[in-house]
Amino acid sequence: MNINIGPEFDGMTVYGVLRASGASGTLIKRMKARPHGITLNGCDVTVRARVTHGDVLFADDSDTFDDENDYILPSEDIVDIIYEDDGVFVVNKPSGMPTHTSHGHRTDTLANAMCAEYRRRGLPFVFRAVNRLDGDTSGAVLLAKSKLTAYMLSSAIRDGRVKKTYIAVLEGEIPLCCGQTDTVVSYIRRRADTIILRESANTPDGGGDYAKTEYTCLFKGDGISIVAAEPVTGRTHQLRVHFSSIGAPIVGDELYGGHRELINRQALHSYRISFPTAGGAVSVTAPLPDDIMKLTGKYIDLK
């Protein structure tokens, strides 16, 4: 991967930059052993070399076949890659496909589909999902191609530099005019009677985690509301819990009070994801799937 040297790294050693970027000592040792594994402005350097603002440091942190996750098997599913560069993929995950393998989902996940894609390319496969979606939630998932990229994007999420926008169809007509924005703030915790469901609370008592969602009304009428929602935090089931807590559960989300007369899953789609790259910020839009288009198409024009 390429690391553009900003003012925060000016004068540091290559080793210091790599460590600050998330590389372990073991990974740095592996990069040093590779032909042209560490270069500065295209020239081979040692890790003792010092960098200057404006330099480009290249570190070969690519995976090998020894790094592969042997327990992830390739599936026959074709993954919908909507963006790719040297460091990442963005894929448009369909509803009904879990992100990660788990008990009961060993061969039908996004990880399995990506494993097959890597096999077709003849590349070693390690699955690194920077964000994840519930199985029935569709849309953009960001995948890192290397350890360093995964670390840097995880740091960007913590710093609020990764932005996600979801399209959700809600039951009922929310008390906002089209174009107006509102915020839900609460503490989300696991319900005492289940390991799956979450609930919203006004205080952190009982182990709740702070959660904040901002949303904008795109349409309301005919007994539904369509919103663009941005989870400022990333708690489990956050959007589903927050909209249920304001009396407007997501259409089709039976776990949190929705009904399935209009759609056979929660009407929630990860529509856009924006994130930093070595070449600058990137924003990727995942087109709406057919089932959500049927709900929204006659009210708003979103592709």
N, C-alpha and C positions, 0 to 999 in steps of 0.2 A: 504494500500500500504506500501511497505518497502522503507525506506530512508537510504541509506548507508551513514554514517557520514564521510564526507571528512574533510580535514584540515581546510577548511573555516568555519566549524561548531564547531571545537574543543573547548570545554569549555562552549559552550552555553547551555542555558536551553532547555528542550524539547519544551516548549512554544515558545521560540525564533526560534528554528529550524522549527517548524510547521508554524509559521507566515512567516518566510523567504521563505518557500516552497509554500506559496500561500493560506494557510488555514485561513479562517476568524475566528473571535472570536466565532461566532455562531457555526461554524463547529467544532471547538475545543471543545466547550461545549458539543456538541452532541457526539463526540468521547469519551469524559471523562465519559459520562453516560452509555456507552455500556460495557458489560462484556469483559474484556481484550481488551478494545478499544484502549489503548495506552500501548505498551510494549517496553522495551529496552533490546535487546539481549534475548528476550523470557520471560522476567519478567515484571509484571505489575509495572508501575511507575506513579508518579504524573508529572504534567507539570513543576514542579519546579526542577526536577532532571536534572543533567548536563550530557552532552554527551562527549564522547571521540572519537577522530579519530579512525575509524575502527569499531565502534559500528554499530548495525543495529536497527533502530527505526521503529516500526510498528505502523501505524495509521489506524484505521478502518474507512475509509471515504466512505464506500460502500453506495449506494443509498437505499432508502426505497420506498415502493409503494406510499407514500405521495409525493415523489419527481417526479413522472412520469409526462411526457408531455401528458396531456389528449387529446390534439388536434391532436396528431399523431396516426393514425389508422394502424393496421397491414395489410399488403398486402399478396397476394399469391406468390409473388416473392421469390425465394430462393437466398440468398446472398452467394457469393463465398468468403469464408473466407480463406485467404492464409497464415495468421499468427495470432497467439493469445498467449498472456501471461496474467499474473495477472492484468496488467494495460491497455492493448491495444488490439484492433483488427486491422489488415490490411485486407481490402477487395479489390477484383478486380471488380470494378464497370463496368458494361457494358455500351456501347454507348446507348443513348436514355433514360437513367435514370438520372433525376436530383438528385443532392445530397440532397438538402433541400426541404421541402414542401413550396409551394408558391401558389398564385392565379392561378388556372388552373392546379395545380399539387398537389392535396391533398392526393392521395393514390398510386402514381406510382413512388415514390422516394426511394433513398437509406434509408432514415429515416424510411419509411414505411416497407421496407424489414427487416431492423434491428429490428424494433418493433416486427415483427412476430417471428424473431429468439429468442428474449428475452422471448416472450410468450411461445415458445416451451420449453425453459429452466426453465420456472417458475420464472423468475427474474424481478425485477422492471426495467423499461426502461427509460433512459434519453439519448438523442442523442447528442453526442459531437464529431463533425467532426473537427479534428485538421487542416486538409487541405480540400479544396473542388475542384471539377472539374466541368467544364461546362457540361451541359446535354449530349452533343454528344461526349465529350472526355471520353475515357475509361481509366481504369487502377487503380493504387494503391491509396486508400484513407485510411488515418490513423484516427482511432477512439479511443478516450479515454474512459475508463470505469468509471472514477471518476473525481470529481472536481479538486483534487490535481494533478492527472496525466495530465488533460487538461491544467492546469496552468503551470506545469513544462514543458510540450511540447511546449506550446505557447512561453514560455521564451526561450526555446531552438531554436525555429524558429527565434526569434528576435536576438539571439546570433549567428546565422548562423550554428547551430549544427544539423539542420535537412536538409538533402540534397535530392533533387528530380531530377531524370533524366527522360526525356521524349524522346520517339522515334517519330519523325515527318517526313512525306514525303512531300517534297516541289516541287512546280512547277518550272521547269527549272533546269539548271545545274550551281550550285553556283561556284564562282571562288576560290575554295579550292581543294587541292589534298586530296585523302582519307587519313585519319589520322590527317589532319591539323585541328587546332582549331582557332576560331575567336570569337569576342565579339561584341555585339550590346549594345550601351548605349544611352539612350534618356530619355525624360520626357513624360510620358503617361498621357493623359487627356481625359475627356469625350468630344466627339464632340458636338458642339453647337446645332446641328439640331436633336439630338436624345438622349434618355436616355440609350440606349443599346451600341452603337458603341463607341470605343475609337480610338484615333489617337496618333501618335508619333510626338514629337517636339524636336528641338535641345536645347531649353531653357525652364525653368519652367514658362515662361509667360503664363497666362491663367489658372493657377492652376495645371500644370502638376506635377506628382510625379516621382521622379528619378527611373529609371528601368534599370536593367542590366541583360543580357542573355549571357551565354557562350555556344558555340555549336561546335561539332566536326563532320566533314564529314565522314560518314561511307561508302557511295557509291554515285557516280553520273554517269549518263548515261541514254540513252533512254528517254531523256527529263525530267528526275526527279532527285532529290537529296534526300538522306536519311541521317538524322542527329540525333545525340544524343544531346539533349539540356538541359542545367541546368539553370533554372531561379534563379539568385542570389537574386533578389528581388521577390516579389509576387504580382504584380499588376494585376488587372482584365484584362483578355484577353492578358496578356503580350506576350506570345510566338506568338500568332496569329498576334498581331499588329507588333511585331518586325520583323517577317519574311516577312510580307507584306511590311514593310517599306524598306527592302533591295531588293525588287523586286522579292521575291521568296515566294509567299503566300503558305500556307499549302494546299495541294491537298484536294479538297472537301469543303474548307472553303469559301462559297459564300459570307459571310458577309465581308470578307477582301480580295476579289479578286481571290479566288480559283474557280475551276470548278469541276463538279461532273461526268465527264465521267468515271473516274476510281473507284470512291467510293462515297457512298451516304451520307457522313458526313465528317467533317474535319478529316484527317488522322493523328490524334494526340493521343498518348497513354502514360499514366504515367507508365513508365516501372520499375522504381526502386525508393524506398524511404529508406533512412538511418536515424536512430534517436537514441538518447540515452535512455537507460533503467537502472533500478537499477542494473541489472546484466552485464551491458556493452553495447556498441554500437551494434545495429542490422541493417542489411540490408536485405530488402525483395524485391524480383523481381516478378512482375505481368506478367504472360505469355501474349504474343500478341494475340488479338482476330483474328478470321478467316479472317475478311475483310482486316485488315492491313497485315496479313500474306500473303494474296494473292498478295499484292503490293510489299512486301519486300522479300518474301521467295526465289525468284530465284536470288536475288542479295546478300543478307547477311543471315547469320545463327543466327537468334535470336529466342529463344523459348518463 
